[in-house]
Every structure is written in C-alpha cells, then in structure tokens.
Amino acid sequence: MSLTVASYIPAVGMALVPLLLFAPGGKTAWTAALTSALAVICVGISVISFARRFVATGSIYSYIGEVFGPWAQKLAAAALVIGMVTQVSGISAIVGIFGGSFLSGLGVEWALASAPQIAIQVLATSIASFVAFRGLDTSVRIAVTLAVLSIPLVLLITGVSAAHTGLQLDQQLDFSEFSLSGTLQGVAAGAAFLVGFESCASLAAETRDPKRNVPVAVMAVPVLLGALYLVTTVLQVPGLMASSELLAEGVSAPAALAITSGLGTGVAGVTDLVLAIASFGSLIAFMNYGSRLVMTIGAEGLLPARTAAVHPRYHSPHVSILLLAILSMATMTALVLVTPDIFTAYNLNATLVVFAWVLPYLLVTAGAVKLARRSKGFVAMVIVSVLGFAGMAWLYVNALINPPPAPLDSITWVAPVAILLVLIAFQLSSRRKAKRAGSLEP
C-alpha cells in the first residue's frame, strides 16, 4: 500500500486539486472534490470484487476478461495503454511545471518555455525509467521516501493559509452561485488525481498474499486521498480567492498561498522544488505499473512478443519500460509544441487521462454486476457498481453537453479516436501473430 499512496504524490494532489476544482467550480469547489471521491470509491469497490478472486498482472484489463471475454479485454487494453502513456507524460509535465516554477523564482525567466520544459521532462522520464528497470524494491524505496518528505511542507502551507484567511464557510456553503456544469468539470479535473488507482493490482504476482493486500492497496487511493483532497479543498479555497492576482501571474498554487499567508517567497520557492522532486517519485511508480500492463498485453498477443520480455537480472519488464518511456515523452513533447504554454499542455493531457479511463471503468463496474450475479453476491455490490457506472458515464456525457473551454473540449473526440486507433493496431498485431503461427505449422 505504501507504493500505491506514494505513487499519487499526496503533496502534489493537495497542492493542485483545490486549484483545479476552484477554477471551474468557484467557492463551492468542495462539492466537486466530494463527488469525484465518491464516484471513484464506487469504482474501487467494483475493482476489489475481482481482486479478491483473481491474481493478475494486467489489473482491470485481466479482470474484464474474466467476465466478458477477449472483445472487452481488447477495448480495455486500448484505453488503458492510452491512459498509462498519458499518465506518465502528465506526471512528467508536473515535474516540469514545479521545476520550472522553482527556477523562475531564482530569476530564470525562460524556465517555463517549451524547450527547457521538454528537456526537464525527458530527463525526469529517463531517470525514472532507469530506476524502474533496476527493479521493484528500488522503486518502492525511492518513491515512498520522496512522497513522505514532501507532505509536511504542503500541510504547513495549507494550515497557515487557512489560519490566515479563515474557512469562510458561509461562502463555501452558499449555493446561490453554485454551477452544476462547473462542478462536474471540476469532477473531471479532480478525478485526474484519482483515476488509475487500481494500477497497483498489476503488481499482484509480486505481492505477498495478493487477495488480501491488493484490495486494501486499491482502496487506499480513493478513500484516503479522496478524503484528504476534500479537506484540503475546504482549507485552501479562501486562500486561493485571496491569491487570485498571483495565480494570474503564473505563480504555482502552493507558492501563491505561501506568499499570501505571509510565509514568504523563500518558502514558496522551496515548495516548488520539493513538489517537483515528489512528482518524480510518482513517475517511478507509474513506470512500474504501466510497464507491467504493457508486458501483459504483449504476452497475450496484442503487442509484439518482445514487449513481454523480462530482464534476467533485475526481473523487470525492460522492453515495456523503454516503450512506455518513449511514447510518453513523445506525447508530452508534441503537446508542449502545439500549445501556447506548459499549463495548457498539461490540462489537455490530464483530461485525456480521465477520458481514457472512463471506458475501462464502465466495463469493470458492469463486470462487477455480472460477477455478483454469477456468484449470487450481495445486492449492495450491484447497487454500488451501478452508481460507479453511472458516475463515470456522466463524467463523459457532461463534457459533451457542457463542454469545457477550448482546447479542452477537443478531448471528447480525441479520446475515442485514439482508442480506436490503438484497437486497430492491436488487431493488426494479432493477425500478424496468427499468420506467423500458421506458417510454422507442419
């Protein structure tokens, strides 16, 4: 469970989630935090109904095959590959944003420009790939250490900011300016820091007593971090309102809160550096998760067989790690080059992360219902799974009905097109493998 929580860099979530929810949702941003946490918790309960029965390295990709068969697995695999690539590229962007913000505070004004951002992200992804290549034990030690070291500073800033401004609950509980569309857009933004929580199940084969420990690890993110982000949002919203001018100038949210609350620019600069380093720990974790997903998909013939190779010394899926690193670096590099700034590039990437995971979550919640019926499970499981299905479906439908501002609105069609293209690639790979196997028959 330690790697699972660390991979979601709690400090970075506390630093970014309140701002991402506040931007579209305003003073009642906490409603988006609560809704996103509940929706993901419902999905999580569906996931652990599989984790308690099956041990698989493909996470929900493998689980879906247990109830729906190969067709659903291919759909899930296509979406999850996109999700993992964009998750890794998005985390590398966070490293770049906080690293660039730190350098900007030192007077390096060009640190957030395209070229240095690409350089930072490529370097961070390359080092994270090397750590993942060296094996799971090394990854766990580094990721957990970086996550733990970053939390106290963000807690300090959040507490001092809340003490400085007060909670202003009369405004946060005033629904006269409540916007349903804004709240739901905030749910999508907040979900970016929770989706993929089930990825730790990909380490089941390397986990002691997986049918007991994996479900606990899976639920740690939506329950613990979902509650943490809700509380943090309530504490930070008044400070974010007071820091509007600094935020408009491009100052990072935690740095702006530190300055507004009187902690000073020194603390603000240190915070950016600490969060950049903590984000690197998350990058290591998701290189491990994603590479094992790619390895499993390769072993089942949807990708070239070489992707399933395991290093003889370090027992890591080294080819899959390399492939994931290259694809993620290419994705964020392309986004940085075609968008006006790194922040827009990150927002596009984060939105794609969420929409890529919608399809697998719809399949796994529907599968949990089928699994419950097959095993004469509890009615409560069916109800929770249906709620999870409805929540994730509405996340996408709302983006169609109430599209976010351009260019984020483009992701509603980019996501399904990308999934379709990857699915076609899987089909072609499967056919080539089948032809090759047929030609080798006597």
Secondary structure as a PSIPRED ss2 file (coil, helix, strand):
# PSIPRED VFORMAT (PSIPRED V4.0)

   1 M C   1.000  0.000  0.000
   2 S H   0.000  1.000  0.000
   3 L H   0.000  1.000  0.000
   4 T H   0.000  1.000  0.000
   5 V H   0.000  1.000  0.000
   6 A H   0.000  1.000  0.000
   7 S H   0.000  1.000  0.000
   8 Y C   1.000  0.000  0.000
   9 I C   1.000  0.000  0.000
  10 P H   0.000  1.000  0.000
  11 A H   0.000  1.000  0.000
  12 V H   0.000  1.000  0.000
  13 G H   0.000  1.000  0.000
  14 M H   0.000  1.000  0.000
  15 A H   0.000  1.000  0.000
  16 L H   0.000  1.000  0.000
  17 V H   0.000  1.000  0.000
  18 P H   0.000  1.000  0.000
  19 L H   0.000  1.000  0.000
  20 L H   0.000  1.000  0.000
  21 L H   0.000  1.000  0.000
  22 F H   0.000  1.000  0.000
  23 A H   0.000  1.000  0.000
  24 P H   0.000  1.000  0.000
  25 G H   0.000  1.000  0.000
  26 G H   0.000  1.000  0.000
  27 K H   0.000  1.000  0.000
  28 T H   0.000  1.000  0.000
  29 A C   1.000  0.000  0.000
  30 W H   0.000  1.000  0.000
  31 T H   0.000  1.000  0.000
  32 A H   0.000  1.000  0.000
  33 A H   0.000  1.000  0.000
  34 L H   0.000  1.000  0.000
  35 T H   0.000  1.000  0.000
  36 S H   0.000  1.000  0.000
  37 A H   0.000  1.000  0.000
  38 L H   0.000  1.000  0.000
  39 A H   0.000  1.000  0.000
  40 V H   0.000  1.000  0.000
  41 I H   0.000  1.000  0.000
  42 C H   0.000  1.000  0.000
  43 V H   0.000  1.000  0.000
  44 G H   0.000  1.000  0.000
  45 I H   0.000  1.000  0.000
  46 S H   0.000  1.000  0.000
  47 V H   0.000  1.000  0.000
  48 I H   0.000  1.000  0.000
  49 S H   0.000  1.000  0.000
  50 F H   0.000  1.000  0.000
  51 A H   0.000  1.000  0.000
  52 R C   1.000  0.000  0.000
  53 R C   1.000  0.000  0.000
  54 F C   1.000  0.000  0.000
  55 V C   1.000  0.000  0.000
  56 A C   1.000  0.000  0.000
  57 T C   1.000  0.000  0.000
  58 G C   1.000  0.000  0.000
  59 S C   1.000  0.000  0.000
  60 I H   0.000  1.000  0.000
  61 Y H   0.000  1.000  0.000
  62 S H   0.000  1.000  0.000
  63 Y H   0.000  1.000  0.000
  64 I H   0.000  1.000  0.000
  65 G H   0.000  1.000  0.000
  66 E H   0.000  1.000  0.000
  67 V H   0.000  1.000  0.000
  68 F H   0.000  1.000  0.000
  69 G C   1.000  0.000  0.000
  70 P H   0.000  1.000  0.000
  71 W H   0.000  1.000  0.000
  72 A H   0.000  1.000  0.000
  73 Q H   0.000  1.000  0.000
  74 K H   0.000  1.000  0.000
  75 L H   0.000  1.000  0.000
  76 A H   0.000  1.000  0.000
  77 A H   0.000  1.000  0.000
  78 A H   0.000  1.000  0.000
  79 A H   0.000  1.000  0.000
  80 L H   0.000  1.000  0.000
  81 V H   0.000  1.000  0.000
  82 I H   0.000  1.000  0.000
  83 G H   0.000  1.000  0.000
  84 M H   0.000  1.000  0.000
  85 V H   0.000  1.000  0.000
  86 T H   0.000  1.000  0.000
  87 Q H   0.000  1.000  0.000
  88 V H   0.000  1.000  0.000
  89 S H   0.000  1.000  0.000
  90 G H   0.000  1.000  0.000
  91 I H   0.000  1.000  0.000
  92 S H   0.000  1.000  0.000
  93 A H   0.000  1.000  0.000
  94 I H   0.000  1.000  0.000
  95 V H   0.000  1.000  0.000
  96 G H   0.000  1.000  0.000
  97 I H   0.000  1.000  0.000
  98 F H   0.000  1.000  0.000
  99 G H   0.000  1.000  0.000
 100 G H   0.000  1.000  0.000
 101 S H   0.000  1.000  0.000
 102 F H   0.000  1.000  0.000
 103 L H   0.000  1.000  0.000
 104 S H   0.000  1.000  0.000
 105 G H   0.000  1.000  0.000
 106 L C   1.000  0.000  0.000
 107 G C   1.000  0.000  0.000
 108 V C   1.000  0.000  0.000
 109 E H   0.000  1.000  0.000
 110 W H   0.000  1.000  0.000
 111 A H   0.000  1.000  0.000
 112 L H   0.000  1.000  0.000
 113 A C   1.000  0.000  0.000
 114 S H   0.000  1.000  0.000
 115 A H   0.000  1.000  0.000
 116 P H   0.000  1.000  0.000
 117 Q H   0.000  1.000  0.000
 118 I H   0.000  1.000  0.000
 119 A H   0.000  1.000  0.000
 120 I H   0.000  1.000  0.000
 121 Q H   0.000  1.000  0.000
 122 V H   0.000  1.000  0.000
 123 L H   0.000  1.000  0.000
 124 A H   0.000  1.000  0.000
 125 T H   0.000  1.000  0.000
 126 S H   0.000  1.000  0.000
 127 I H   0.000  1.000  0.000
 128 A H   0.000  1.000  0.000
 129 S H   0.000  1.000  0.000
 130 F H   0.000  1.000  0.000
 131 V H   0.000  1.000  0.000
 132 A H   0.000  1.000  0.000
 133 F H   0.000  1.000  0.000
 134 R C   1.000  0.000  0.000
 135 G C   1.000  0.000  0.000
 136 L H   0.000  1.000  0.000
 137 D H   0.000  1.000  0.000
 138 T H   0.000  1.000  0.000
 139 S H   0.000  1.000  0.000
 140 V H   0.000  1.000  0.000
 141 R H   0.000  1.000  0.000
 142 I H   0.000  1.000  0.000
 143 A H   0.000  1.000  0.000
 144 V H   0.000  1.000  0.000
 145 T H   0.000  1.000  0.000
 146 L H   0.000  1.000  0.000
 147 A H   0.000  1.000  0.000
 148 V H   0.000  1.000  0.000
 149 L H   0.000  1.000  0.000
 150 S H   0.000  1.000  0.000
 151 I H   0.000  1.000  0.000
 152 P H   0.000  1.000  0.000
 153 L H   0.000  1.000  0.000
 154 V H   0.000  1.000  0.000
 155 L H   0.000  1.000  0.000
 156 L H   0.000  1.000  0.000
 157 I H   0.000  1.000  0.000
 158 T H   0.000  1.000  0.000
 159 G H   0.000  1.000  0.000
 160 V H   0.000  1.000  0.000
 161 S H   0.000  1.000  0.000
 162 A H   0.000  1.000  0.000
 163 A H   0.000  1.000  0.000
 164 H H   0.000  1.000  0.000
 165 T H   0.000  1.000  0.000
 166 G C   1.000  0.000  0.000
 167 L C   1.000  0.000  0.000
 168 Q C   1.000  0.000  0.000
 169 L H   0.000  1.000  0.000
 170 D H   0.000  1.000  0.000
 171 Q H   0.000  1.000  0.000
 172 Q H   0.000  1.000  0.000
 173 L C   1.000  0.000  0.000
 174 D C   1.000  0.000  0.000
 175 F H   0.000  1.000  0.000
 176 S H   0.000  1.000  0.000
 177 E H   0.000  1.000  0.000
 178 F C   1.000  0.000  0.000
 179 S C   1.000  0.000  0.000
 180 L H   0.000  1.000  0.000
 181 S H   0.000  1.000  0.000
 182 G H   0.000  1.000  0.000
 183 T H   0.000  1.000  0.000
 184 L H   0.000  1.000  0.000
 185 Q H   0.000  1.000  0.000
 186 G H   0.000  1.000  0.000
 187 V H   0.000  1.000  0.000
 188 A H   0.000  1.000  0.000
 189 A H   0.000  1.000  0.000
 190 G H   0.000  1.000  0.000
 191 A H   0.000  1.000  0.000
 192 A C   1.000  0.000  0.000
 193 F C   1.000  0.000  0.000
 194 L C   1.000  0.000  0.000
 195 V C   1.000  0.000  0.000
 196 G C   1.000  0.000  0.000
 197 F H   0.000  1.000  0.000
 198 E H   0.000  1.000  0.000
 199 S H   0.000  1.000  0.000
 200 C H   0.000  1.000  0.000
 201 A H   0.000  1.000  0.000
 202 S H   0.000  1.000  0.000
 203 L H   0.000  1.000  0.000
 204 A H   0.000  1.000  0.000
 205 A H   0.000  1.000  0.000
 206 E H   0.000  1.000  0.000
 207 T C   1.000  0.000  0.000
 208 R C   1.000  0.000  0.000
 209 D C   1.000  0.000  0.000
 210 P H   0.000  1.000  0.000
 211 K H   0.000  1.000  0.000
 212 R H   0.000  1.000  0.000
 213 N H   0.000  1.000  0.000
 214 V H   0.000  1.000  0.000
 215 P H   0.000  1.000  0.000
 216 V H   0.000  1.000  0.000
 217 A H   0.000  1.000  0.000
 218 V H   0.000  1.000  0.000
 219 M H   0.000  1.000  0.000
 220 A H   0.000  1.000  0.000
 221 V H   0.000  1.000  0.000
 222 P H   0.000  1.000  0.000
 223 V H   0.000  1.000  0.000
 224 L H   0.000  1.000  0.000
 225 L H   0.000  1.000  0.000
 226 G H   0.000  1.000  0.000
 227 A H   0.000  1.000  0.000
 228 L H   0.000  1.000  0.000
 229 Y H   0.000  1.000  0.000
 230 L H   0.000  1.000  0.000
 231 V H   0.000  1.000  0.000
 232 T H   0.000  1.000  0.000
 233 T H   0.000  1.000  0.000
 234 V H   0.000  1.000  0.000
 235 L H   0.000  1.000  0.000
 236 Q H   0.000  1.000  0.000
 237 V H   0.000  1.000  0.000
 238 P H   0.000  1.000  0.000
 239 G H   0.000  1.000  0.000
 240 L H   0.000  1.000  0.000
 241 M H   0.000  1.000  0.000
 242 A H   0.000  1.000  0.000
 243 S C   1.000  0.000  0.000
 244 S H   0.000  1.000  0.000
 245 E H   0.000  1.000  0.000
 246 L H   0.000  1.000  0.000
 247 L H   0.000  1.000  0.000
 248 A H   0.000  1.000  0.000
 249 E C   1.000  0.000  0.000
 250 G C   1.000  0.000  0.000
 251 V C   1.000  0.000  0.000
 252 S C   1.000  0.000  0.000
 253 A H   0.000  1.000  0.000
 254 P H   0.000  1.000  0.000
 255 A H   0.000  1.000  0.000
 256 A H   0.000  1.000  0.000
 257 L H   0.000  1.000  0.000
 258 A H   0.000  1.000  0.000
 259 I H   0.000  1.000  0.000
 260 T H   0.000  1.000  0.000
 261 S C   1.000  0.000  0.000
 262 G C   1.000  0.000  0.000
 263 L C   1.000  0.000  0.000
 264 G C   1.000  0.000  0.000
 265 T H   0.000  1.000  0.000
 266 G H   0.000  1.000  0.000
 267 V H   0.000  1.000  0.000
 268 A H   0.000  1.000  0.000
 269 G H   0.000  1.000  0.000
 270 V H   0.000  1.000  0.000
 271 T H   0.000  1.000  0.000
 272 D H   0.000  1.000  0.000
 273 L H   0.000  1.000  0.000
 274 V H   0.000  1.000  0.000
 275 L H   0.000  1.000  0.000
 276 A H   0.000  1.000  0.000
 277 I H   0.000  1.000  0.000
 278 A H   0.000  1.000  0.000
 279 S H   0.000  1.000  0.000
 280 F H   0.000  1.000  0.000
 281 G H   0.000  1.000  0.000
 282 S H   0.000  1.000  0.000
 283 L H   0.000  1.000  0.000
 284 I H   0.000  1.000  0.000
 285 A H   0.000  1.000  0.000
 286 F H   0.000  1.000  0.000
 287 M H   0.000  1.000  0.000
 288 N H   0.000  1.000  0.000
 289 Y H   0.000  1.000  0.000
 290 G H   0.000  1.000  0.000
 291 S H   0.000  1.000  0.000
 292 R H   0.000  1.000  0.000
 293 L H   0.000  1.000  0.000
 294 V H   0.000  1.000  0.000
 295 M H   0.000  1.000  0.000
 296 T H   0.000  1.000  0.000
 297 I H   0.000  1.000  0.000
 298 G H   0.000  1.000  0.000
 299 A H   0.000  1.000  0.000
 300 E C   1.000  0.000  0.000
 301 G C   1.000  0.000  0.000
 302 L C   1.000  0.000  0.000
 303 L C   1.000  0.000  0.000
 304 P C   1.000  0.000  0.000
 305 A H   0.000  1.000  0.000
 306 R H   0.000  1.000  0.000
 307 T H   0.000  1.000  0.000
 308 A H   0.000  1.000  0.000
 309 A C   1.000  0.000  0.000
 310 V C   1.000  0.000  0.000
 311 H C   1.000  0.000  0.000
 312 P C   1.000  0.000  0.000
 313 R C   1.000  0.000  0.000
 314 Y C   1.000  0.000  0.000
 315 H C   1.000  0.000  0.000
 316 S C   1.000  0.000  0.000
 317 P C   1.000  0.000  0.000
 318 H H   0.000  1.000  0.000
 319 V H   0.000  1.000  0.000
 320 S H   0.000  1.000  0.000
 321 I H   0.000  1.000  0.000
 322 L H   0.000  1.000  0.000
 323 L H   0.000  1.000  0.000
 324 L H   0.000  1.000  0.000
 325 A H   0.000  1.000  0.000
 326 I H   0.000  1.000  0.000
 327 L H   0.000  1.000  0.000
 328 S H   0.000  1.000  0.000
 329 M H   0.000  1.000  0.000
 330 A H   0.000  1.000  0.000
 331 T H   0.000  1.000  0.000
 332 M H   0.000  1.000  0.000
 333 T H   0.000  1.000  0.000
 334 A H   0.000  1.000  0.000
 335 L H   0.000  1.000  0.000
 336 V H   0.000  1.000  0.000
 337 L H   0.000  1.000  0.000
 338 V H   0.000  1.000  0.000
 339 T C   1.000  0.000  0.000
 340 P C   1.000  0.000  0.000
 341 D C   1.000  0.000  0.000
 342 I H   0.000  1.000  0.000
 343 F H   0.000  1.000  0.000
 344 T H   0.000  1.000  0.000
 345 A H   0.000  1.000  0.000
 346 Y H   0.000  1.000  0.000
 347 N H   0.000  1.000  0.000
 348 L H   0.000  1.000  0.000
 349 N H   0.000  1.000  0.000
 350 A H   0.000  1.000  0.000
 351 T H   0.000  1.000  0.000
 352 L H   0.000  1.000  0.000
 353 V H   0.000  1.000  0.000
 354 V H   0.000  1.000  0.000
 355 F H   0.000  1.000  0.000
 356 A H   0.000  1.000  0.000
 357 W H   0.000  1.000  0.000
 358 V H   0.000  1.000  0.000
 359 L H   0.000  1.000  0.000
 360 P H   0.000  1.000  0.000
 361 Y H   0.000  1.000  0.000
 362 L H   0.000  1.000  0.000
 363 L H   0.000  1.000  0.000
 364 V H   0.000  1.000  0.000
 365 T H   0.000  1.000  0.000
 366 A H   0.000  1.000  0.000
 367 G H   0.000  1.000  0.000
 368 A H   0.000  1.000  0.000
 369 V H   0.000  1.000  0.000
 370 K H   0.000  1.000  0.000
 371 L H   0.000  1.000  0.000
 372 A H   0.000  1.000  0.000
 373 R H   0.000  1.000  0.000
 374 R H   0.000  1.000  0.000
 375 S C   1.000  0.000  0.000
 376 K C   1.000  0.000  0.000
 377 G C   1.000  0.000  0.000
 378 F C   1.000  0.000  0.000
 379 V H   0.000  1.000  0.000
 380 A H   0.000  1.000  0.000
 381 M H   0.000  1.000  0.000
 382 V H   0.000  1.000  0.000
 383 I H   0.000  1.000  0.000
 384 V H   0.000  1.000  0.000
 385 S H   0.000  1.000  0.000
 386 V H   0.000  1.000  0.000
 387 L H   0.000  1.000  0.000
 388 G H   0.000  1.000  0.000
 389 F H   0.000  1.000  0.000
 390 A H   0.000  1.000  0.000
 391 G H   0.000  1.000  0.000
 392 M H   0.000  1.000  0.000
 393 A H   0.000  1.000  0.000
 394 W H   0.000  1.000  0.000
 395 L H   0.000  1.000  0.000
 396 Y H   0.000  1.000  0.000
 397 V H   0.000  1.000  0.000
 398 N H   0.000  1.000  0.000
 399 A H   0.000  1.000  0.000
 400 L H   0.000  1.000  0.000
 401 I H   0.000  1.000  0.000
 402 N C   1.000  0.000  0.000
 403 P C   1.000  0.000  0.000
 404 P C   1.000  0.000  0.000
 405 P C   1.000  0.000  0.000
 406 A C   1.000  0.000  0.000
 407 P C   1.000  0.000  0.000
 408 L H   0.000  1.000  0.000
 409 D H   0.000  1.000  0.000
 410 S H   0.000  1.000  0.000
 411 I H   0.000  1.000  0.000
 412 T H   0.000  1.000  0.000
 413 W H   0.000  1.000  0.000
 414 V H   0.000  1.000  0.000
 415 A H   0.000  1.000  0.000
 416 P H   0.000  1.000  0.000
 417 V H   0.000  1.000  0.000
 418 A H   0.000  1.000  0.000
 419 I H   0.000  1.000  0.000
 420 L H   0.000  1.000  0.000
 421 L H   0.000  1.000  0.000
 422 V H   0.000  1.000  0.000
 423 L H   0.000  1.000  0.000
 424 I H   0.000  1.000  0.000
 425 A H   0.000  1.000  0.000
 426 F H   0.000  1.000  0.000
 427 Q H   0.000  1.000  0.000
 428 L H   0.000  1.000  0.000
 429 S H   0.000  1.000  0.000
 430 S H   0.000  1.000  0.000
 431 R H   0.000  1.000  0.000
 432 R H   0.000  1.000  0.000
 433 K H   0.000  1.000  0.000
 434 A H   0.000  1.000  0.000
 435 K H   0.000  1.000  0.000
 436 R H   0.000  1.000  0.000
 437 A H   0.000  1.000  0.000
 438 G H   0.000  1.000  0.000
 439 S H   0.000  1.000  0.000
 440 L H   0.000  1.000  0.000
 441 E C   1.000  0.000  0.000
 442 P C   1.000  0.000  0.000
